[in-house]
C-alpha cells in the first residue's frame, strides 16, 4: 500500500472523531494531523481548538483545514483565518458543497498572500464537479496536492499536477487514541506522505517539498 520512499503517518480529523487522545496518537507512531477548523462562512468545528492544543502538546505536527463551499472566497478565507492554527493550512475541495475550481483558486491565492506559502489542496482527480471542469488551474498547480483516492496503488493525478505530496488512501483507517476511544468512532482518514519523516518536518516548518517526485498513477 505505501509506495517506496513514502511514510504512512498522517491523519485528518474533525469533530466526528469525538475526543481523540493525541498522546496515544503520537505514541502509535503518527507524525502529523490535519484538523478541521471551518466550513464555508459561519460554520466552525467545535473541537478544533482542543484538538490543535492537544496535538501540539503531544508533539505532533498540526495543521488546520477549511472545507470549501459556494460562499465568496474572501469571506470564506476571512472566516478560516480567524480560526486557523498550526503551521500548515489546507483547502478541502470536494463535490456536493458548491465549491468550484475558480473558488478554490481564489481562496488559495488569498491564503498564499496572508500566510506566505501556498496551502495544501485536497482535490480528487476530476475536481469538485467530477468532470475535470476548470482544471488545470495555474494557481492551484502551484499548491501541494493531497489526493484522495481509496485504492491499492497510487492514483491518477488531477490535470495540472505532476506529483502528489500526500495521498489519502483510505477513509476507514485505524489509529490508537482515535478509533478505540469510543464505540461510535471506528475509522479515520489516513494519508501517505511522499518523503521521509525529516522531509515531512521540513515541509511543515517551511513548505519545502520532498525530493521524491515519481508519484504518478498508472
Secondary structure, DSSP 8 states (H G I E B T S, - for coil): ---TT-EEEEEEE-GGG-S--HHHHHHTT--EEEEEEEETTTEE-TTHHHHHHHHHHTT-EEEEEEE--SS-HHHHHHHHHTT--SSEEEEE--TTSS--HHHHHHHHHHHHHHHSS--EEE--TTTTTTS-TT-S-HHHHTS-EEEE--SSS-----TT-S--SEEEEEEEE--TTTTTS-TT---EEEEEESS-HHHHHHHHHH----S-------
